[in-house]
Amino acid sequence: MNKKHLAGACTAALALTLALSGCGSQQANTNTTITKTTADSYPLETDSDVTLKYWVALSGHVSALSQSLNDTPLAQDLIKKTGINVEFVHPASGQEKEQFNLMLASKDVPDIIEYDWKNYSGGPESAIEKGTIIDLNKVMEAGISPNLQKLYEEHPDYAKASQTETGKSYVYPFVIGDDILQTYMGPMVRQDLLEKYNLDLPETIEDWEHMLTVFKENGVKSPLTLRMDTTKFGDMSPFLGAMGVAGTFYVENGEVKFGPYTEEYRDFLTLMADWYSKGLLDPNFTDTDTKRLTSVIATGEAAAAFGSAGGDFGQWIPATQAQDPNARFVPVKYPAANKGETPKFGQKNWPNGSYGAAISGKSKNVELAARFLDYGYSEEGHMTYNFGQEGVSYTMQDGIPAYTDIITDDSKNGGMGIGPAMGQYIRACYNGPFVQDKNYLTQFYTMPEQLKAVEVWSDTDTLDYKMPNAPMTQEENKEYNDIMSDIDSYREEVMYKTITGKSSLDDLDTYYAEMKNRGIERAIELQQIAYDRYMEK
């Protein structure tokens, strides 16, 4: 690291004191001297030998070829370009939540913690109040995160989405920088079978049932495979959305609703139970194992599925064509209530929210941590996180960054495919503290079907109804989580038993009564309070 004073790299050597006021036993750093800086003063020139510790879950794109981010060219490039030493610390895969709690309880808390802070007990406001993380408004006011501050000034909605209910900023967020990046999941079917049996692309639930029935009658074992786990069954469930409700909380005409507490949800379960009994639905729909799902699709046991354009489509197409060279997949629109209508619900994310990198309340290196994280929102940082090293992982072609063969050529990228190759040089293929660039996606999707899928699946009215990232107070958050942890497990149990016939559809009256007894109406009320407060900002 360059052994010069930080002030030498600054246009304004104005010393400020950042008062990181907080309460609770975790608050260790209450006054940190920082220096006002400019957005382009990288690499930092400093006499500090400090190495920041950065806690973050290890993406599968990275772990396919490296044991840690520390082993990647990206990590070394970031250290060189920022002038700040960083050591990445990763929880064991599958144990992120447990190890997050253990990490916070330990004496060795990292300087930077990347996490989805809505999952913190009491929410991000509580995390600040307890001294777990710091209020970044004071960091920006002090001038040591000018790039993030500029981003927020240009996009006030970004700032609003990553603030607590009292207006405190708490993360350097991952921001989806273009509409094309907001949608990545949807339904797909075997186009060759549609043509073989003279079927049109399905638009409505009736179309889907007719198509699946024809597939079944012609030897397809389980025509439709779905993954109805907690993640996939949100507002991404294609058939519930066609009935006019989401699989989670949503907003209609200013009123917060919970899809699984509506009468339309009864219709959805009735439909799924009927399809299950007829053999149209994969009987293992709750099994989310990727290898099993790929096998079911590749062998032709299923002919329609719901998945991601990247990880799923990218595997299913070559795997299926290896079994049947004539097999072709086509993305189809989310089902609508009536032919010709725009689907009401689908999968589409807000640009940013509660996920991102926060600075620990125990850090003694707030300034360095802030400057390191702010780098991702600079012009150079944007290129580094999205494209890597110029001349190594990308070159400029007609003004557009194009990945080199070290990324795109399997004979040179480790033979694991484009995703793991990207994971060694960039973070655009998953997330991090930066704005994701659309030019990453147009190269990550190597098959024309994948880009077509995004175009087709994006045609919904989802964001007209999707709940914003409306934060709750600590008290609201605790009450809400206590209710929903019970509600979610109960809802999933009833859903599975009803679809598989282990419980009668006649028992659903008991389900609705039990949902009420367990507090779903209070949970809806808490979401309404948070939504109304958010919209008044």
Buried (B, 14 or more C-beta within 10 A) or exposed (E): BEEEBBBEBBEEEEEBEBEBEBEEEBBBBEEBEBBBBEBEBBBBBBEBEBBBBBBBBBBBBBBBBBEBBBBBBBBEBBBEBBBBBBBBBBBEEEEBEEBBEEBBEEEEBBBBBBBBBBBBEBBBBBBBBBBBBBBBBBBBEBBBBBBBBBBBEEBEEBBBBBBBBEEBBBBBBBBBBBEBBBBBBBBBBBBBBBEEEEBEBBBBBEBBBBBBBBBBEEEBBBBBBBBBEEEBBBBBBBBBBBBBBBBBBBBEEEEBBBBBBBEBBBBBBBBBBBBBEEBBBBEBBBEBEEEEBBBBBBEBBBBBBBBBBBBBBBBBBEBBBEEEEEBBBBBBBBBBBEEEBEBBBBBBBBBBBBBBBBBBBBBEBBBBBBBBBBBBBBEBBBBBBBBBBBEBBBEEEEEEBBBBEBBBEEEEBBEBBBBBBBBBBBBBBBBBBBBBBBBBBBBBBEBEBBBBBBEBBBBBBBEEBBBBBBBBBBEBBBBBBEBBEBBEEBBBEBBBBBBBEEBEBEEBEEBBEBBEEBBBBEBBBBBBBBBEBBEEE
